[in-house]
Amino acid sequence: MNARGFKHRLVRTALAGLALAHTALGGTVLYTIGELGNCLPNSLVTIQSLQINFDYGSRTVNFTIAGTSQETLDVTAYLSLLVYGKNIEVTPLDPCGKDSFVSALCPIRRGSFSATHTQNISAEQAGQVPGVAYSVPDIGAVSQLRLFRKGSAAGGGSPDQGDPVACTENQVTNGVTSDIPGLTYAAAAVAGASLLASGITSVAQGGPGGGGTAAAHGIGPGFADVLGWFQIMALNGMMSLDYPLVYQKFSKNFGFSFGLISWPQLQGSIERFRVSTGGNLTANSAGDLGATLLPPGAEGDEAKGCVKRAVSGIQRYCKSQGVAQGNAFMTVLVVLLVVAAVVIAGMSLFRSIIALWARFGRLPEKLQRYQKRYWGAIGRVLTTGVLLFYTPLVTFSISQLRAGESKGAGAIAGIVLVLVTGLLVALSWRIWTSVPVEEGKRNPSKLFDDKELWVRYNFLYAWYRRDFWWVFMVIIFYKFALGVVLAAAEGDPTGQAVARMVVEVPLLGLLAWARPFQLRSSNVLGIATQAVNVILAGLNFAFVPQHCLDPIVKGVLGLVLVAIYGLVTIVFAVLVIADLIIKLKTANPHREQRLKGNVETFREANDDLELDPLKVPTARVQ
């Protein structure tokens, strides 16, 4: 069997399974949603609202229309449905016909008009709609209503002969969607549970605390891993690829993981700042978010001439979150600063409570150390934030710099990019130069055995095997490279897909070859997660627009993306819950080694948090 035959057989098998779901659900209704798109500039008739229900069970089409006309017109209406690339024409409607009389449209009078009508369709037309269109979430479908003047100079009143006077398009849905608010709340709950598990580990083991990674101790992912996974799902949706609508809406659920949220008051303030520093709000403001996008598969000849502004990549994703791309960087930055301020305020309140306690009684030893090392704890929080949100900060900083439309926002983006990158580079350099060279190679023992170095820098390498302490620098570079791929290659889908593979594959090779983590469970989790990233990066090639993939095949692959991401997310959630239960019994391997060596002050060293000369605080984060 050749490759083409195998592909079609695979698609038929997938569609057969989806058809079973359709039969079980029994749905036979499609209907329009969202804003209207005008596909005839300078038209005589402006359609202001249109609601269409395609009921292929009863073989009827019901529509409610309202608009304005510059002239009194006798028209013929042509309604079509483009679903998975298949154009289905509904029987033309003659508002003045005996069997389809609509008084409000016979004729359309100058000024405002509105009408409601139910039209019967043939069994042949009803059968042209693929069965999967009734059950697959976020189908790639669009409706188009065209009005043609009767008795024009060309004569006939048909699409080939009459003069067009109006054209409007709208997305079509079956009511099933992957854009579920509850999914966002569930994801946030999983992230919160992982943060709680990490906090319990910190308290139980007397360690420095912090999120942890797949490299960390325990059977499950730490807070940084869970948050990072959510960020990967969201950032992948920002690639300039022709993703099916089902995946676009699925990835939209995870924008909260890096602070890209709709905040109207903030959007207004950012836009005023952009304007005051030379920004241009034309077609790049919160007020420009009303126009809907044509779903995948609607960009063919049937949709040509539509004046809706097509977007892709970062712009498309930001728009789905209710944020203009020009506001995205400042939105993320402000939200992260607000979160940091809230955390620091909480820490300050806790310090005040401790101080009040100290006036009336003796503080436990740990609280005394916390009180003395308060500023070190503040520094730890800031550094943790940089590491957790490094990829999104790189992505949106470069995107803002590329836009170049606001000198103020661009300057802030450049400063943020230099500061966060410079901090991590300086920290990496300090650790690298702290490792002595013996017999031609670096001996990492000092990093693990020297108390001062351990207290200052263990948050980066503590969970790696000694010979692979340097892997943390690879991870930092990976985060940076991923942000560059998303932002610098925006608008180049093929280049983005290739660069993404170049970033993902080497990291998988390193993890599989070195197995750098102390614990076997950490190696298994890290390798498996990265393998999934590579597989999904490979699937991205199918969505390069130049490939002109069959819309049904594209829809099936979109469901595959959602299924894989969803399965891994469920596995993460289960592991987080299990880890929350057992982490109290899990030990830091290096701590055990130190205790075996009768270094009884090791716990105190871990609690002795302070800023080093580079002002980099101790913490343990990814």
C-alpha positions as CSV (number, residue, x, y, z in Angstrom):
1,M,0.0,0.0,0.0
2,N,1.5,3.4,-1.0
3,A,1.7,6.3,1.4
4,R,-1.3,8.1,-0.2
5,G,-3.5,5.0,0.2
6,F,-2.4,4.5,3.8
7,K,-3.2,8.1,4.6
8,H,-6.7,7.8,3.3
9,R,-7.3,4.5,5.0
10,L,-6.1,6.0,8.3
11,V,-8.4,9.0,7.9
12,R,-11.4,6.7,7.0
13,T,-10.7,4.7,10.2
14,A,-10.6,7.8,12.3
15,L,-13.7,9.2,10.8
16,A,-15.5,5.9,11.3
17,G,-14.8,6.1,15.0
18,L,-16.0,9.7,15.1
19,A,-19.1,8.7,13.3
20,L,-19.9,6.3,16.1
21,A,-19.7,9.1,18.5
22,H,-22.0,11.1,16.3
23,T,-24.5,8.3,16.2
24,A,-24.4,8.0,20.0
25,L,-24.8,11.7,20.6
26,G,-27.6,12.0,18.0
27,G,-26.9,15.7,17.2
28,T,-28.1,17.0,13.9
29,V,-28.0,20.8,14.4
30,L,-25.3,23.3,13.4
31,Y,-25.6,27.0,14.1
32,T,-23.7,30.2,13.7
33,I,-21.7,32.0,16.4
34,G,-19.5,35.0,16.9
35,E,-19.2,38.3,14.9
36,L,-20.1,38.6,11.3
37,G,-17.5,39.1,8.6
38,N,-18.2,41.2,5.6
39,C,-17.0,39.5,2.3
40,L,-18.2,42.3,-0.1
41,P,-16.7,45.7,0.5
42,N,-18.8,48.8,-0.4
43,S,-22.0,46.7,-0.6
44,L,-25.5,48.2,-1.0
45,V,-26.8,46.1,1.8
46,T,-25.2,45.9,5.3
47,I,-26.1,42.8,7.3
48,Q,-25.8,43.7,11.0
49,S,-27.0,40.5,12.6
50,L,-27.6,37.0,11.3
51,Q,-28.4,33.8,13.2
52,I,-28.7,30.6,11.1
53,N,-29.6,27.1,12.4
54,F,-28.9,24.2,10.1
55,D,-31.1,21.3,11.3
56,Y,-30.3,18.4,9.1
57,G,-32.5,16.0,11.2
58,S,-35.7,17.8,10.1
59,R,-33.9,19.0,6.9
60,T,-34.6,22.7,7.5
61,V,-32.6,25.9,7.7
62,N,-33.9,28.7,9.9
63,F,-32.4,32.1,9.8
64,T,-33.0,35.5,11.4
65,I,-31.6,38.5,9.6
66,A,-31.4,42.2,10.2
67,G,-29.6,45.0,8.4
68,T,-29.8,48.2,6.4
69,S,-30.1,48.9,2.6
70,Q,-29.2,51.9,0.6
71,E,-31.8,51.2,-2.0
72,T,-35.1,49.3,-2.4
73,L,-34.0,45.9,-3.9
74,D,-35.5,42.7,-5.2
75,V,-33.0,40.0,-4.3
76,T,-32.3,36.3,-4.3
77,A,-30.5,34.8,-1.3
78,Y,-27.9,32.1,-1.6
79,L,-26.8,30.3,1.5
80,S,-23.8,27.9,1.6
81,L,-22.0,26.0,4.3
82,L,-18.3,25.3,4.0
83,V,-17.4,22.4,6.3
84,Y,-14.0,20.7,6.3
85,G,-13.3,22.2,2.9
86,K,-16.5,20.9,1.4
87,N,-18.9,23.6,0.0
88,I,-22.6,22.8,0.4
89,E,-25.0,25.0,-1.4
90,V,-28.5,25.4,0.0
91,T,-31.5,25.8,-2.3
92,P,-31.6,29.5,-3.4
93,L,-34.3,31.5,-1.6
94,D,-36.5,33.8,-3.6
95,P,-38.2,36.0,-0.9
96,C,-41.0,36.8,-3.4
97,G,-41.5,33.1,-4.5
98,K,-44.7,31.3,-3.8
99,D,-43.1,28.6,-1.6
100,S,-40.6,30.8,0.1
101,F,-42.3,34.1,0.6
102,V,-40.7,36.5,3.1
103,S,-42.6,39.8,3.2
104,A,-39.9,41.8,4.9
105,L,-37.5,40.8,2.1
106,C,-40.0,41.2,-0.8
107,P,-38.5,43.6,-1.6
108,I,-35.8,44.8,0.8
109,R,-36.8,48.4,1.4
110,R,-34.4,51.3,1.8
111,G,-33.5,51.7,5.4
112,S,-33.6,49.1,8.1
113,F,-35.1,45.6,7.7
114,S,-35.4,42.4,9.6
115,A,-36.9,39.0,8.9
116,T,-37.2,35.4,10.1
117,H,-37.6,32.4,7.7
118,T,-37.5,28.6,7.7
119,Q,-36.4,26.9,4.5
120,N,-36.6,23.2,3.6
121,I,-33.6,21.5,2.1
122,S,-33.4,18.3,0.1
123,A,-32.2,15.0,1.5
124,E,-29.3,15.1,-0.9
125,Q,-28.1,18.4,0.5
126,A,-28.5,17.2,4.1
127,G,-26.5,14.1,3.3
128,Q,-23.5,16.2,2.0
129,V,-22.6,17.3,5.5
130,P,-20.0,14.9,7.0
131,G,-21.3,13.0,10.0
132,V,-18.4,14.1,12.1
133,A,-19.5,17.7,11.8
134,Y,-22.2,17.1,14.4
135,S,-19.9,15.7,17.2
136,V,-16.3,16.9,16.7
137,P,-15.5,19.9,18.9
138,D,-14.9,23.2,17.2
139,I,-15.5,22.1,13.6
140,G,-13.8,23.9,10.8
141,A,-16.9,25.3,9.3
142,V,-18.2,28.7,8.0
143,S,-21.5,29.8,6.6
144,Q,-21.9,32.4,3.8
145,L,-25.0,34.3,2.9
146,R,-25.0,36.2,-0.4
147,L,-27.7,38.5,-1.8
148,F,-28.0,39.1,-5.5
149,R,-30.1,41.8,-7.2
150,K,-32.8,40.4,-9.5
151,G,-33.2,41.7,-13.0
152,S,-29.7,43.2,-13.3
153,A,-28.1,44.2,-16.6
154,A,-26.5,40.8,-16.7
155,G,-30.0,39.3,-16.2
156,G,-31.0,36.1,-14.5
157,G,-30.5,36.9,-10.9
158,S,-28.1,34.0,-10.2
159,P,-24.6,34.2,-8.7
160,D,-23.1,33.9,-12.2
161,Q,-25.4,36.6,-13.7
162,G,-26.8,38.9,-11.0
163,D,-25.1,41.8,-9.3
164,P,-24.1,41.0,-5.7
165,V,-25.4,43.4,-3.1
166,A,-24.3,41.8,0.1
167,C,-22.1,39.0,1.4
168,T,-21.5,38.0,5.0
169,E,-19.7,35.0,6.7
170,N,-19.8,33.5,10.1
171,Q,-18.4,30.6,12.0
172,V,-20.5,27.5,12.5
173,T,-20.5,25.2,15.5
174,N,-22.3,22.1,16.7
175,G,-22.2,23.3,20.3
176,V,-19.3,21.1,21.3
177,T,-16.1,23.0,22.1
178,S,-12.7,22.5,23.8
179,D,-12.8,26.1,25.1
180,I,-14.0,25.1,28.6
181,P,-13.6,27.5,31.5
182,G,-13.7,24.6,33.9
183,L,-10.6,23.2,32.2
184,T,-8.7,26.4,33.1
185,Y,-9.9,26.2,36.7
186,A,-8.9,22.5,36.9
187,A,-5.5,23.3,35.5
188,A,-5.0,26.0,38.0
189,A,-6.0,23.6,40.8
190,V,-3.4,21.0,39.6
191,A,-0.8,23.8,39.6
192,G,-1.8,24.8,43.1
193,A,-1.7,21.1,44.3
194,S,1.9,20.8,42.9
195,L,2.8,24.1,44.7
196,L,1.4,22.7,47.9
197,A,3.4,19.4,47.4
198,S,6.6,21.4,46.9
199,G,5.9,23.5,50.0
200,I,5.3,20.3,52.1
201,T,8.6,19.0,50.9
202,S,10.4,22.2,51.8
203,V,9.0,22.2,55.3
204,A,9.4,18.5,55.9
205,Q,13.0,18.3,54.7
206,G,14.2,21.7,56.0
207,G,15.4,22.5,52.5
208,P,15.3,25.8,50.7
209,G,11.8,25.2,49.2
210,G,10.6,26.1,45.7
211,G,8.9,24.5,42.9
212,G,11.3,21.7,41.8
213,T,11.4,20.1,38.4
214,A,11.1,16.8,36.8
215,A,14.5,16.4,38.0
216,A,13.4,16.9,41.6
217,H,12.8,14.2,44.2
218,G,9.6,12.3,44.4
219,I,7.6,10.4,41.8
220,G,5.7,13.4,40.3
221,P,6.4,16.7,38.7
222,G,7.1,19.8,40.8
223,F,5.3,23.1,40.6
224,A,7.8,24.4,38.0
225,D,7.2,21.3,35.8
226,V,3.4,21.6,35.9
227,L,3.5,25.3,35.2
228,G,6.1,24.7,32.5
229,W,3.9,22.1,30.9
230,F,0.9,24.4,30.8
231,Q,3.1,27.1,29.3
232,I,4.3,24.7,26.6
233,M,0.7,23.9,25.6
234,A,-0.1,27.6,25.4
235,L,3.1,28.7,23.7
236,N,2.7,25.9,21.1
237,G,-0.6,27.5,20.2
238,M,1.3,30.7,19.3
239,M,3.2,29.2,16.4
240,S,2.3,30.6,13.0
241,L,0.7,27.4,11.8
242,D,-2.7,26.6,10.4
243,Y,-4.0,24.8,13.5
244,P,-7.6,23.5,13.5
245,L,-10.0,25.5,15.6
246,V,-10.3,22.7,18.1
247,Y,-6.6,23.0,19.0
248,Q,-6.6,26.8,19.0
249,K,-9.4,26.8,21.6
250,F,-7.8,24.0,23.6
251,S,-4.5,25.9,24.0
252,K,-6.4,29.0,24.8
253,N,-7.3,27.5,28.2
254,F,-3.7,27.7,29.4
255,G,-2.8,31.3,28.7
256,F,-3.2,32.0,32.5
257,S,0.1,30.1,33.1
258,F,2.2,33.1,32.1
259,G,-0.2,36.0,32.9
260,L,-1.8,36.6,29.5
261,I,-5.3,37.5,30.7
262,S,-8.0,39.9,29.6
263,W,-8.1,42.9,32.0
264,P,-10.0,45.7,30.3
265,Q,-8.8,48.5,32.7
266,L,-5.2,47.4,32.2
267,Q,-5.6,47.2,28.4
268,G,-6.8,50.8,28.4
269,S,-3.9,52.0,30.5
270,I,-1.4,50.2,28.3
271,E,-2.8,51.6,25.1
272,R,-2.7,55.2,26.5
273,F,1.0,54.5,27.4
274,R,1.7,53.2,23.9
275,V,0.1,56.2,22.3
276,S,2.0,58.6,24.5
277,T,5.3,56.9,23.5
278,G,4.7,56.9,19.7
279,G,2.6,53.8,19.5
280,N,0.0,53.2,16.7
281,L,-3.3,51.7,17.7
282,T,-4.6,51.2,14.2
283,A,-5.6,47.6,13.8
284,N,-3.7,46.7,17.0
285,S,-5.8,47.7,20.0
286,A,-8.3,46.1,22.4
287,G,-11.1,47.7,20.4
288,D,-10.0,45.8,17.3
289,L,-10.7,42.4,18.8
290,G,-14.3,42.1,17.7
291,A,-13.9,40.6,14.2
292,T,-13.9,36.8,14.2
293,L,-11.4,34.7,12.4
294,L,-12.3,32.3,9.6
295,P,-11.9,28.8,10.8
296,P,-9.2,26.6,9.3
297,G,-10.3,25.3,5.9
298,A,-12.1,28.6,5.1
299,E,-9.1,30.3,3.5
300,G,-9.8,28.8,0.0
301,D,-11.5,30.3,-3.0
302,E,-14.8,30.3,-1.2
303,A,-13.5,32.8,1.4
304,K,-11.5,35.1,-1.0
305,G,-12.5,38.7,-0.8
306,C,-13.4,38.6,2.9
307,V,-12.2,41.8,4.5
308,K,-11.7,40.3,8.0
309,R,-8.1,40.7,9.0
310,A,-6.5,37.3,9.2
311,V,-4.0,36.8,12.1
312,S,-1.6,34.1,13.0
313,G,0.8,33.0,15.7
314,I,1.2,35.3,18.6
315,Q,-1.3,37.8,17.3
316,R,-4.0,35.0,16.9
317,Y,-3.4,33.6,20.3
318,C,-3.4,37.0,22.0
319,K,-6.7,37.9,20.3
320,S,-8.2,34.6,21.6
321,Q,-7.4,35.8,25.1
322,G,-9.0,39.2,24.5
323,V,-5.6,41.0,24.4
324,A,-4.2,43.0,21.4
325,Q,-0.7,41.8,20.4
326,G,0.6,45.3,21.0
327,N,-0.5,45.1,24.6
328,A,0.7,41.5,25.2
329,F,4.1,42.2,26.6
330,M,3.0,44.9,29.0
331,T,0.1,42.8,30.1
332,V,2.2,39.8,31.0
333,L,4.8,42.0,32.7
334,V,2.3,43.9,34.8
335,V,0.4,40.7,35.8
336,L,3.7,39.0,36.9
337,L,4.7,42.1,38.8
338,V,1.3,42.2,40.6
339,V,1.7,38.5,41.5
340,A,5.2,39.1,42.8
341,A,4.0,42.1,44.8
342,V,1.2,40.1,46.4
343,V,3.6,37.3,47.4
344,I,6.1,39.8,48.8
345,A,3.3,41.6,50.7
346,G,2.4,38.2,52.2
347,M,5.9,37.5,53.2
348,S,6.2,41.0,54.8
349,L,3.0,40.4,56.7
350,F,4.3,37.1,57.9
351,R,7.5,38.8,59.0
352,S,5.5,41.4,60.9
353,I,3.6,38.6,62.7
354,I,6.9,37.0,63.7
355,A,8.2,40.3,65.0
356,L,5.0,40.6,67.1
357,W,5.4,37.1,68.4
358,A,9.0,37.7,69.3
359,R,7.9,40.6,71.6
360,F,5.8,38.2,73.7
361,G,7.7,34.9,73.6
362,R,10.6,33.0,72.2
363,L,10.6,32.2,68.5
364,P,11.4,28.7,67.1
365,E,14.8,28.5,65.6
366,K,13.5,28.3,62.0
367,L,11.5,31.5,62.4
368,Q,14.5,33.2,63.9
369,R,16.5,32.3,60.8
370,Y,13.7,33.4,58.6
371,Q,13.6,36.8,60.3
372,K,17.3,37.3,59.9
373,R,17.3,36.2,56.3
374,Y,14.2,38.0,55.2
375,W,15.8,39.9,52.3
376,G,17.4,36.7,51.1
377,A,13.9,35.2,50.9
378,I,12.7,38.2,48.9
379,G,15.6,37.7,46.5
380,R,14.7,34.0,46.2
381,V,11.2,34.8,45.2
382,L,12.3,37.2,42.4
383,T,14.8,34.8,41.0
384,T,12.3,32.0,41.1
385,G,9.9,34.1,39.1
386,V,12.5,34.8,36.5
387,L,13.2,31.1,36.0
388,L,9.6,30.1,36.0
389,F,8.5,32.7,33.4
390,Y,11.8,33.0,31.4
391,T,10.4,31.6,28.1
392,P,7.3,33.8,28.0
393,L,9.3,36.8,29.0
394,V,11.7,36.2,26.1
395,T,8.9,35.5,23.7
396,F,6.9,38.7,24.4
397,S,9.9,40.9,24.8
398,I,11.2,40.0,21.4
399,S,7.7,40.3,19.9
400,Q,7.4,43.8,21.3
401,L,10.8,44.7,20.0
402,R,10.0,43.4,16.5
403,A,6.8,45.4,16.5
404,G,8.7,48.7,17.1
405,E,5.5,50.8,17.3
406,S,6.0,52.2,20.8
407,K,9.3,53.5,21.9
408,G,8.3,53.2,25.6
409,A,7.1,49.6,25.4
410,G,10.0,48.7,23.3
411,A,12.5,50.2,25.7
412,I,10.9,48.4,28.6
413,A,10.9,45.1,26.7
414,G,14.6,45.5,25.9
415,I,15.5,46.3,29.5
416,V,13.5,43.3,30.8
417,L,15.1,40.9,28.2
418,V,18.6,42.1,29.1
419,L,18.1,42.0,32.9
420,V,16.5,38.5,33.1
421,T,19.0,37.0,30.6
422,G,21.9,38.8,32.1
423,L,21.0,37.5,35.6
424,L,20.9,33.9,34.5
425,V,24.1,34.2,32.4
426,A,25.9,35.8,35.3
427,L,24.7,33.1,37.7
428,S,25.7,30.3,35.3
429,W,29.2,31.9,34.8
430,R,29.7,32.1,38.6
431,I,28.9,28.5,39.0
432,W,31.0,27.4,36.0
433,T,34.1,29.3,37.3
434,S,33.6,27.9,40.8
435,V,34.2,24.4,39.6
436,P,37.9,23.7,39.8
437,V,39.8,22.0,36.9
438,E,41.7,19.0,37.9
439,E,43.8,16.8,35.5
440,G,42.2,18.5,32.5
441,K,38.6,18.3,33.5
442,R,36.3,20.0,36.0
443,N,35.7,18.4,39.3
444,P,32.2,19.2,40.5
445,S,32.7,17.8,44.0
446,K,33.2,21.4,45.4
447,L,29.7,22.3,44.3
448,F,28.2,19.6,46.5
449,D,30.7,19.5,49.4
450,D,31.5,23.2,49.9
451,K,28.9,24.6,52.3
452,E,29.0,28.1,51.0
453,L,28.7,27.1,47.3
454,W,25.9,24.6,48.2
455,V,23.9,27.2,50.1
456,R,24.1,29.8,47.3
457,Y,23.7,27.7,44.2
458,N,22.2,24.3,44.9
459,F,18.8,25.4,43.6
460,L,20.1,24.9,40.1
461,Y,22.0,21.6,40.2
462,A,21.0,19.8,43.4
463,W,19.0,17.1,41.7
464,Y,21.4,16.3,39.0
465,R,24.1,13.6,39.3
466,R,27.5,15.1,40.0
467,D,28.9,14.4,36.5
468,F,26.0,16.2,35.0
469,W,25.7,19.3,37.2
470,W,26.0,21.5,34.1
471,V,22.7,20.3,32.6
472,F,21.0,23.3,34.3
473,M,22.8,25.6,31.8
474,V,21.4,23.5,28.9
475,I,17.9,23.9,30.3
476,I,18.3,27.7,30.6
477,F,19.5,27.9,27.0
478,Y,16.5,25.7,25.9
479,K,14.1,28.1,27.5
480,F,15.8,31.0,25.8
481,A,15.9,29.3,22.4
482,L,12.2,28.3,22.6
483,G,11.2,31.9,23.2
484,V,13.4,33.1,20.2
485,V,11.8,30.5,17.9
486,L,8.3,31.7,18.8
487,A,8.9,35.4,18.5
488,A,11.8,35.9,16.0
489,A,10.4,33.5,13.5
490,E,6.8,34.8,13.8
491,G,5.1,34.7,10.4
492,D,7.4,32.0,9.0
493,P,5.6,28.7,9.7
494,T,8.1,26.4,8.0
495,G,11.0,28.1,9.7
496,Q,9.3,27.9,13.0
497,A,8.5,24.2,12.6
498,V,12.1,23.3,11.6
499,A,13.6,25.5,14.4
500,R,11.3,23.9,17.0
501,M,12.5,20.5,16.1
502,V,16.1,21.7,16.2
503,V,15.4,22.9,19.8
504,E,13.5,19.9,21.0
505,V,15.4,16.9,19.6
506,P,18.9,17.6,21.1
507,L,17.4,18.0,24.6
508,L,15.7,14.6,24.2
509,G,18.9,13.1,23.1
510,L,20.8,14.6,26.1
511,L,18.2,13.3,28.6
512,A,18.1,9.9,27.0
513,W,21.9,9.5,26.8
514,A,22.9,11.1,30.1
515,R,19.9,10.3,32.4
516,P,21.3,13.2,34.4
517,F,18.9,13.2,37.4
518,Q,19.6,11.5,40.7
519,L,16.4,9.6,40.9
520,R,15.2,7.0,38.3
521,S,11.6,8.4,38.5
522,S,12.9,11.8,37.6
523,N,14.8,10.5,34.6
524,V,11.7,8.5,33.4
525,L,9.4,11.5,33.8
526,G,11.9,14.0,32.1
527,I,12.6,11.7,29.1
528,A,8.9,10.8,28.6
529,T,7.8,14.5,28.7
530,Q,10.5,15.6,26.3
531,A,9.7,12.7,24.0
532,V,6.1,13.9,23.8
533,N,7.4,17.4,23.0
534,V,9.4,16.0,20.1
535,I,6.4,14.0,18.8
536,L,4.2,17.1,18.9
537,A,6.8,19.2,17.3
538,G,6.9,16.7,14.5
539,L,3.1,16.9,14.1
540,N,3.4,20.6,13.7
541,F,4.8,20.1,10.2
542,A,1.4,18.9,9.1
543,F,-0.1,22.3,9.9
544,V,2.3,24.3,7.7
545,P,-0.1,26.2,5.4
546,Q,1.9,25.5,2.3
547,H,1.1,21.8,2.6
548,C,-2.6,22.5,2.0
549,L,-3.6,19.5,4.1
550,D,-7.0,18.1,3.5
551,P,-9.4,19.9,6.0
552,I,-10.7,16.6,7.4
553,V,-7.2,15.2,7.9
554,K,-6.2,18.4,9.5
555,G,-9.2,18.2,11.9
556,V,-8.3,14.6,12.9
557,L,-4.7,15.6,13.6
558,G,-6.0,18.5,15.7
559,L,-7.9,16.1,17.8
560,V,-4.8,14.0,18.1
561,L,-2.9,17.0,19.4
562,V,-5.6,17.7,22.0
563,A,-5.7,14.0,23.0
564,I,-2.0,13.8,23.5
565,Y,-1.8,17.0,25.5
566,G,-4.8,16.1,27.5
567,L,-3.5,12.6,28.3
568,V,-0.2,14.0,29.5
569,T,-2.0,16.6,31.6
570,I,-4.1,13.9,33.3
571,V,-0.9,11.9,34.0
572,F,0.7,15.0,35.5
573,A,-2.4,15.5,37.7
574,V,-2.4,11.9,39.0
575,L,1.3,12.1,39.8
576,V,0.9,15.4,41.6
577,I,-1.7,14.0,43.8
578,A,0.3,10.9,44.5
579,D,3.4,13.0,45.1
580,L,1.5,15.1,47.6
581,I,0.9,12.0,49.6
582,I,4.4,10.5,49.7
583,K,6.7,13.5,49.5
584,L,7.1,13.7,53.3
585,K,9.0,10.4,53.1
586,T,11.2,11.4,50.2
587,A,14.8,12.6,50.9
588,N,17.2,14.8,49.1
589,P,20.0,12.5,48.0
590,H,22.7,15.0,48.6
591,R,21.4,15.7,52.0
592,E,21.5,12.0,52.8
593,Q,25.1,11.9,51.6
594,R,26.0,14.8,53.9
595,L,24.3,13.3,56.9
596,K,26.1,10.0,56.3
597,G,29.3,12.0,56.4
598,N,28.3,13.3,59.9
599,V,27.8,16.8,58.7
600,E,25.1,17.6,61.2
601,T,24.9,21.3,60.2
602,F,23.6,20.5,56.7
603,R,20.0,21.3,57.5
604,E,21.0,24.6,59.0
605,A,23.1,25.4,55.9
606,N,20.1,24.8,53.7
607,D,18.0,27.1,55.8
608,D,20.7,29.8,55.9
609,L,19.5,31.7,52.8
610,E,21.5,34.7,51.7
611,L,22.3,36.7,48.7
612,D,25.7,36.1,47.0
613,P,27.8,39.0,45.7
614,L,25.9,38.8,42.4
615,K,22.7,39.3,44.5
616,V,21.4,36.0,43.4
617,P,19.4,34.4,46.2
618,T,19.3,30.8,47.1
619,A,16.3,28.8,45.9
620,R,15.6,25.6,44.1
621,V,13.7,26.2,40.9
622,Q,13.8,25.3,37.3
